[in-house]
């Protein structure tokens, strides 16, 4: 009878799930899994830091809608991913982490890299388990995917000791490979509640639809969202993971993004699909939201219904499935609406929300306004870079670029979630490219670029066409600027721990790989520099000097709280 080791069993189980690539960092405890992946023709993509590998798995999931997989060695290899897994947890992204562990046969003897990583990862993920029997590896992999993909998607952690991975067993029927072990659709909503929602929306004068991040992985009926929006002529506020998912943002009703939040002040009915009313939506409370508005909240997680705010109609179910139900009910009640005065008013409110950004976009000051830097990049992306993926990193830098670009397809704009995790950009760039094979515009600040700059070597090795634009204000700008509003008396004494080296020459890093780097100080030079960087055929860095005195509207809001 043929023998098979645990590493090959892991790879077989991943292959059966349709996994085509895994993100890793070399480590002795898990090497048999890498060999198994090679044998099963699963691409093994190695990074320079486990955190980047986990961020890459996250971005891969956001772009493809399928779970990303990261494999790490024992001890510090596992703990190095904690922040990335917490980022995926709060954003609801299905990421599978397989972590190594010290040998079971050496328990309580102080072996290398021995620690209780299972308990640690249990706090950062939605589900964490350890495998003790080599033959059961495929079963546990199936469990992990089922948990990651359930009604409330998120990251999971699966641990296996190195001797369990390396053990060889008989390759026979005692090894169980689960089949048809999870649903592929989220539940529909209660029909009576759906009818209530439809009646409210049909009779609304000022309706607003909010698409929450969780809808990214509830897209069984994507056409229902667009049809519902067009039928009702309802303006849409879209959180990051849904940008470009259901319609290109050139669609007039999908152009509000989060700058359309002002429309919530005047809305009479709010349809919140897969939305968690956290700080990003100002917790759904007055004065941000009209206190007289009726809120219809749809979410697969019952604990999110009525979280932080009221939900007069709370429907437990998948976003697109319930949207389809509501649409069918509405079509039986009323024909498609024509454009209403409310649509025009909502767009006016959106323009009001953009005002602070537009002032920056049009600024001609030198040193350059950070908004103008983002605007020039946005111009490139609206032209020659129309199909590029945009990775947004940094604090204030990310706020400017998110407002300056449009999404035309799912996963085109990648940004960290409510954990506020800066430094995600390098890993997100890797994962987004491996998922889509489209060029990357990696936009970041001079603080965030410092987290994982050696991933540029990974970009080079993987042949990733990436142009990194650094909005360089020589500071941890978001915090520095917010502190001038929050604690002006302290700031008068001088800033503490908020300054970085003045105009540090990050573009010179490209000399390490004979790539293209350029320092830019004038707005008209940004687009030509991006083109030169892309034409070089190697990872490029465009280092743009910006004025640290200009803060985004988001940072102004932070400074007032």
C-alpha positions in Angstrom: 0.0 0.0 0.0 1.3 3.5 -0.9 2.1 5.9 1.8 1.3 9.6 2.1 2.5 12.3 4.5 0.5 15.0 6.2 1.9 17.7 3.9 0.5 16.0 0.9 -2.9 15.5 2.6 -3.0 19.2 3.3 -2.3 20.0 -0.4 -4.9 17.5 -1.6 -7.5 19.0 0.6 -6.7 22.5 -0.6 -6.7 21.3 -4.2 -10.2 19.9 -3.7 -11.3 23.3 -2.5 -10.1 24.9 -5.7 -7.0 26.6 -4.2 -4.5 27.5 -6.9 -1.9 29.4 -4.8 -0.8 29.8 -1.2 1.2 32.6 0.4 4.0 31.6 2.7 7.2 32.3 4.4 9.8 29.5 4.6 9.8 27.5 7.9 11.0 24.1 8.8 7.8 23.0 10.7 5.6 23.3 7.6 8.0 22.4 4.7 6.2 19.1 3.9 3.0 21.2 3.1 5.0 23.2 0.6 6.3 20.0 -1.0 2.8 18.7 -1.1 1.5 21.9 -2.8 4.2 21.5 -5.4 3.2 18.0 -6.1 -0.5 19.0 -6.4 0.5 22.0 -8.7 -0.5 24.6 -6.2 1.6 27.7 -6.6 3.7 28.5 -3.5 4.3 32.3 -3.3 7.0 33.1 -0.7 7.1 36.5 1.0 9.6 38.4 3.2 7.3 38.6 6.3 4.4 36.5 7.4 2.3 39.6 7.9 2.6 40.4 4.2 1.7 36.8 3.3 -1.5 37.0 5.4 -2.3 40.4 3.9 -1.8 38.9 0.5 -4.2 36.1 1.2 -6.7 38.7 2.4 -6.4 40.8 -0.8 -6.6 37.7 -2.9 -10.0 36.9 -1.3 -11.3 40.4 -1.8 -10.5 40.4 -5.5 -11.6 36.9 -6.3 -14.4 36.3 -3.8 -12.7 33.0 -2.8 -10.8 32.3 0.4 -7.1 33.2 0.5 -4.6 30.8 2.1 -1.5 31.6 4.1 0.8 29.0 5.6 3.3 29.9 8.4 5.8 28.1 10.5 5.5 27.6 14.3 5.8 30.1 17.1 6.8 33.6 15.7 5.8 32.5 12.2 2.2 32.2 13.5 2.2 35.3 15.8 3.6 37.4 13.0 0.2 37.3 11.3 -2.0 38.3 14.2 -2.7 41.9 13.0 -3.4 40.7 9.5 -5.9 38.1 10.7 -7.5 40.6 13.0 -7.9 42.9 10.0 -9.6 40.2 8.0 -11.8 39.4 11.0 -13.1 42.9 11.3 -13.5 43.2 7.6 -15.2 39.8 7.2 -12.7 38.3 4.7 -12.4 34.5 4.4 -8.7 33.7 5.0 -7.4 30.3 5.9 -4.2 30.2 8.0 -2.4 26.9 8.4 0.2 27.2 11.2 2.9 24.8 12.2 3.6 23.9 15.8 6.3 22.1 17.8 6.3 18.3 17.8 3.5 16.7 19.9 6.0 14.1 21.1 8.0 16.8 22.7 5.2 18.5 24.6 6.2 20.2 27.9 9.9 19.7 27.1 10.7 23.1 25.8 11.2 22.4 22.0 12.0 25.1 19.5 9.3 27.7 18.9 7.0 26.1 21.4 4.1 28.3 22.6 0.3 28.3 22.9 -0.4 29.8 19.5 -3.8 28.2 19.3 -5.1 30.3 22.1 -3.5 33.4 20.7 -5.0 32.9 17.3 -8.4 32.1 18.7 -8.6 35.8 19.7 -7.8 37.1 16.2 -9.9 34.7 14.2 -13.5 33.4 14.2 -12.5 29.7 14.6 -9.2 28.0 15.6 -8.5 24.3 15.9 -5.5 21.9 16.2 -5.1 18.7 14.3 -3.8 15.7 16.3 -4.3 12.9 13.7 -2.6 12.9 10.3 -5.4 11.0 8.7 -7.9 13.6 9.7 -6.1 16.5 8.0 -8.6 16.6 5.1 -11.6 16.7 7.5 -10.2 19.6 9.4 -9.4 21.5 6.2 -13.0 21.1 5.1 -14.1 22.3 8.5 -11.9 25.4 8.2 -13.4 26.3 4.8 -16.9 25.8 6.0 -16.3 28.2 8.9 -14.5 30.7 6.7 -17.4 30.7 4.2 -20.4 30.6 6.5 -23.1 33.3 6.7 -20.6 35.7 8.3 -17.3 35.1 6.5 -14.0 35.6 8.2 -10.5 34.2 8.9 -9.9 30.9 10.5 -6.8 29.2 11.9 -5.8 25.6 11.6 -2.8 24.3 13.6 -0.8 21.1 13.1 2.3 19.9 14.8 5.4 19.3 12.7 5.5 15.6 13.5 1.8 15.2 12.6 2.5 17.0 9.2 5.6 14.8 8.5 4.0 11.5 9.6 3.3 9.1 6.7 0.2 6.9 6.8 -1.4 4.4 4.5 -3.0 6.1 1.6 -6.3 4.2 1.9 -10.0 4.6 2.5 -9.4 5.4 6.2 -8.6 8.9 5.0 -11.9 10.7 4.6 -12.2 13.5 2.1 -15.5 15.4 2.8 -17.7 16.2 -0.2 -20.7 18.6 -0.4 -20.0 19.7 3.1 -21.1 23.4 3.0 -23.7 25.6 1.4 -22.8 27.9 -1.4 -25.6 30.4 -0.8 -26.6 32.6 2.1 -30.2 32.5 3.4 -33.2 34.4 2.1 -35.1 36.7 4.4 -38.5 36.3 6.1 -41.2 37.0 3.5 -43.3 39.1 5.8 -40.4 41.3 6.7 -39.4 41.5 3.0 -42.9 42.8 2.2 -42.7 45.4 4.9 -39.3 46.5 3.5 -40.7 46.7 -0.1 -43.7 48.8 1.0 -41.5 51.2 2.9 -39.2 51.7 -0.1 -42.0 52.1 -2.6 -43.5 54.9 -0.5 -40.2 56.6 0.4 -39.6 60.1 -0.8 -35.8 60.2 0.1 -34.5 56.6 0.2 -30.8 55.7 0.5 -29.1 52.3 0.0 -26.0 51.5 2.0 -23.9 48.6 0.7 -21.7 47.2 3.6 -18.4 45.3 3.2 -20.0 42.0 4.1 -22.0 42.1 0.9 -18.7 41.3 -1.0 -19.1 37.7 0.0 -22.9 37.6 -0.4 -23.0 38.2 -4.2 -25.0 35.2 -5.4 -27.5 37.6 -7.1 -25.4 40.6 -8.0 -27.8 41.7 -10.8 -30.5 42.2 -8.2 -28.7 45.1 -6.6 -28.3 47.1 -9.8 -31.9 46.4 -10.9 -33.2 47.4 -7.5 -31.3 50.6 -7.6 -32.4 51.5 -11.1 -36.0 50.5 -10.4 -36.3 52.7 -7.3 -33.9 55.4 -8.4 -32.2 55.1 -5.0 -28.8 56.7 -4.3 -26.1 54.3 -3.1 -23.4 54.7 -0.4 -20.8 52.0 -0.9 -18.2 50.8 1.6 -14.8 49.8 0.2 -15.1 46.1 -0.6 -18.3 46.7 -2.6 -16.9 49.5 -4.8 -17.3 48.4 -8.4 -18.9 45.1 -7.3 -22.4 45.6 -8.5 -21.9 48.5 -10.9 -19.1 50.7 -12.1 -18.9 53.9 -10.1 -19.5 55.9 -13.3 -23.2 54.9 -12.8 -24.9 58.1 -11.5 -26.5 56.3 -8.6 -23.4 54.5 -7.5 -21.1 57.6 -7.4 -21.7 58.6 -3.8 -19.3 56.3 -2.1 -18.8 57.2 1.6 -18.7 60.9 0.7 -22.4 60.6 0.3 -23.0 60.1 4.1 -24.6 63.5 4.2 -27.6 62.1 2.4 -28.3 60.1 5.5 -29.2 63.3 7.3 -32.2 63.8 5.0 -33.1 60.2 4.1 -36.6 59.0 5.2 -35.9 55.3 4.5 -32.5 53.7 4.7 -31.9 50.2 3.3 -28.7 48.9 4.9 -27.5 45.7 3.2 -24.8 43.8 5.1 -23.9 46.9 7.1 -22.4 47.1 10.5 -23.2 50.6 12.0 -19.8 51.2 13.5 -17.7 54.4 13.5 -17.5 54.5 9.7 -21.2 55.3 9.6 -21.0 57.3 12.8 -22.9 54.5 14.5 -26.1 55.2 12.6 -27.1 57.9 15.1 -28.1 61.6 14.9 -26.9 64.0 13.8 -25.3 61.8 11.1 -28.5 60.0 10.4 -32.0 61.5 10.3 -33.5 60.5 13.7 -36.9 60.2 11.9 -35.6 57.8 9.2 -36.9 54.3 9.1 -34.0 51.8 8.9 -34.3 48.5 7.1 -31.3 46.4 8.0 -30.3 43.2 6.3 -27.4 41.2 7.6 -26.5 37.5 7.8 -25.4 37.9 11.4 -28.4 38.4 13.7 -26.2 40.1 16.3 -25.6 43.0 13.9 -29.3 43.8 13.5 -30.0 46.9 15.6 -26.3 47.2 16.6 -25.6 50.8 17.7 -28.8 52.1 16.1 -32.4 51.2 15.5 -33.7 48.7 12.9 -37.4 49.1 12.5 -37.3 46.2 10.0 -34.5 43.7 10.7 -34.0 40.9 8.2 -31.5 38.1 8.8 -30.2 37.0 5.4 -27.7 37.4 2.6 -27.5 40.9 1.1 -28.1 40.0 -2.6 -30.6 37.2 -1.8 -32.8 39.6 0.2 -32.3 42.3 -2.3 -33.7 39.9 -4.9 -36.7 39.2 -2.8 -37.3 42.9 -2.2 -37.0 43.6 -5.9 -39.5 41.0 -6.9 -42.0 42.3 -4.3 -41.5 45.9 -5.5 -41.9 45.0 -9.2 -45.3 43.5 -8.3 -46.3 46.8 -6.7 -44.9 49.6 -8.9 -43.3 50.1 -12.3 -39.8 51.5 -12.5 -39.5 55.1 -11.2 -38.2 58.0 -13.2 -35.4 60.1 -11.8 -36.7 62.0 -8.8 -35.8 65.4 -7.2 -34.3 63.4 -4.4 -31.6 61.9 -6.7 -30.5 65.4 -7.6 -30.6 66.5 -4.0 -28.5 63.5 -2.9 -26.0 64.3 -5.5 -25.8 67.9 -4.3 -25.2 66.5 -0.8 -22.4 64.3 -2.2 -20.8 67.3 -3.8 -21.0 69.0 -0.4 -19.2 66.0 1.1 -16.5 66.3 -1.6 -15.9 70.0 -1.1 -13.0 69.5 1.3 -11.4 67.1 -1.1 -12.1 69.2 -4.3 -10.2 72.1 -2.7 -7.2 69.9 -2.3 -7.6 68.3 -5.8 -7.5 71.8 -7.4 -4.7 73.3 -5.3 -1.6 74.7 -7.1 0.5 75.3 -4.0 4.1 74.2 -3.7 4.9 72.2 -1.6 2.2 70.2 -3.2 -1.2 69.7 -1.5 -1.6 65.9 -0.8 -5.0 66.1 -2.4 -3.4 67.3 -5.6 -1.0 64.4 -5.6 -4.0 62.0 -5.3 -5.9 63.9 -8.0 -3.1 63.5 -10.5 -2.8 59.8 -9.8 -6.6 59.6 -10.2 -6.3 61.3 -13.6 -3.8 58.6 -14.7 -6.1 55.9 -13.4 -9.1 57.3 -15.3 -7.1 57.2 -18.5 -4.3 54.9 -19.3 -4.6 53.1 -15.9 -8.3 52.4 -16.2 -8.0 48.7 -15.6 -5.3 48.9 -13.0 -5.9 47.8 -9.4 -5.5 50.5 -6.8 -4.1 49.6 -3.4 -4.7 52.4 -0.8 -2.4 52.5 2.2 -1.4 55.1 4.7 -3.4 57.3 7.1 -4.3 60.6 5.4 -2.7 59.4 2.1 -5.4 56.7 1.9 -8.2 59.2 2.5 -7.2 61.4 -0.4 -6.7 58.6 -2.9 -9.9 56.8 -2.1 -11.8 60.0 -2.9 -9.9 60.6 -6.1 -10.5 57.3 -7.9 -13.4 55.3 -9.3 -13.9 51.5 -9.3 -15.1 49.9 -12.5 -14.9 46.2 -11.5 -15.0 44.1 -8.3 -11.8 44.3 -6.2 -10.3 47.2 -8.2 -9.8 49.3 -5.0 -8.2 47.6 -2.0 -8.1 49.3 1.3 -7.8 48.4 5.0 -11.0 48.1 7.0 -12.2 49.3 10.4 -9.1 48.1 12.3 -7.3 51.0 10.6 -4.3 48.9 9.8 -1.7 50.9 7.9 1.2 49.0 6.3 -1.1 46.7 4.5 -0.2 47.9 1.1 2.8 45.7 0.2 0.9 42.5 1.1 -2.3 43.7 -0.6 -0.3 44.5 -3.7 1.0 41.0 -3.9 -2.4 39.3 -3.3 -4.3 41.6 -5.6 -1.9 41.0 -8.5 -1.8 37.3 -8.0 -5.6 37.3 -8.1 -6.2 39.5 -11.1 -2.8 39.8 -13.0 -3.5 43.4 -13.6 -1.0 46.2 -13.0 -1.0 47.8 -9.5 -0.9 51.4 -8.5 0.2 51.1 -4.9 -0.5 54.5 -3.1 0.9 55.0 0.3 2.4 57.5 2.8 6.0 57.8 3.9 5.1 56.3 7.2 3.4 53.2 5.9 5.9 52.4 3.2 8.4 51.6 6.1 6.5 48.6 7.4 7.4 46.0 4.7 9.6 47.6 2.0 11.5 44.3 1.4 8.3 43.0 -0.3 9.6 44.9 -3.4 12.0 42.0 -3.7 8.9 39.8 -3.8 7.3 42.0 -6.5 10.5 41.7 -8.5 10.7 37.9 -8.1 7.0 37.5 -9.0 7.2 39.9 -12.0 4.6 42.2 -10.6 4.1 45.4 -12.6 3.6 47.8 -9.7 4.2 51.6 -9.5 4.3 52.8 -5.9 3.4 56.4 -5.4 4.5 57.7 -2.0 2.7 60.8 -0.7 5.6 62.0 1.4 4.8 64.6 4.1 7.8 63.7 6.2 5.5 62.8 9.1 2.9 60.4 10.6 0.6 63.0 9.1 -2.8 61.9 10.1 -1.9 61.8 13.8 0.2 64.9 13.7 -2.5 66.9 12.1 -5.3 65.6 14.2 -3.3 66.4 17.4 -3.2 70.1 16.3 -7.0 70.1 16.7 -7.3 67.7 19.7 -4.5 69.0 21.9 -3.3 72.3 20.7 -1.7 73.3 24.0 0.5 70.2 23.9 1.4 70.8 20.3 2.5 74.3 21.1 5.3 72.7 23.1 6.3 70.6 20.1 5.3 67.4 18.4 6.2 64.1 20.0 6.9 61.0 17.9 5.1 62.3 14.9 8.0 63.5 12.7 9.8 61.4 10.1 13.1 62.3 8.2 12.5 65.2 5.9 11.8 64.1 2.4 13.5 60.7 2.9 14.7 59.5 -0.5 12.6 56.3 -0.7 12.8 56.2 -4.5 16.5 55.3 -4.2 15.5 51.8 -2.9 14.9 50.9 -6.6 18.6 51.0 -7.2 18.7 47.6 -5.3 16.9 46.0 -8.2 17.9 48.3 -11.0 14.4 49.6 -11.1 12.9 53.0 -11.7 12.7 55.7 -9.0 12.0 59.4 -9.2 11.5 62.3 -6.8 8.6 64.5 -7.8 7.9 68.0 -6.4 5.5 69.4 -9.0 2.0 68.0 -9.8 2.4 68.1 -13.6 5.4 65.7 -13.3 3.4 62.9 -11.5 1.7 61.3 -14.5 4.9 61.3 -16.7 6.8 59.7 -13.8 4.1 57.0 -13.4 4.4 56.2 -17.1 8.2 56.0 -16.9 8.0 53.8 -13.9 5.6 51.4 -15.6 7.6 51.4 -18.8 10.7 50.2 -16.9 9.2 46.8 -16.5 10.3 46.6 -12.9 8.8 47.6 -9.5 8.9 51.5 -9.5 8.7 54.1 -6.7 7.6 57.6 -7.3 8.4 59.7 -4.2 6.2 62.8 -4.2 6.8 65.7 -1.8 3.6 67.0 -0.2 2.8 69.7 2.3 2.2 68.3 5.8 0.0 71.2 6.8 -3.0 70.1 4.8 -5.4 67.5 6.3 -8.2 65.5 4.7 -11.8 65.9 5.8 -11.5 62.6 7.6 -8.6 63.8 9.7 -10.4 67.0 10.5 -13.2 64.9 11.8 -10.8 62.8 13.9 -9.4 66.0 15.4 -12.8 67.1 16.6 -13.6 63.8 18.4 
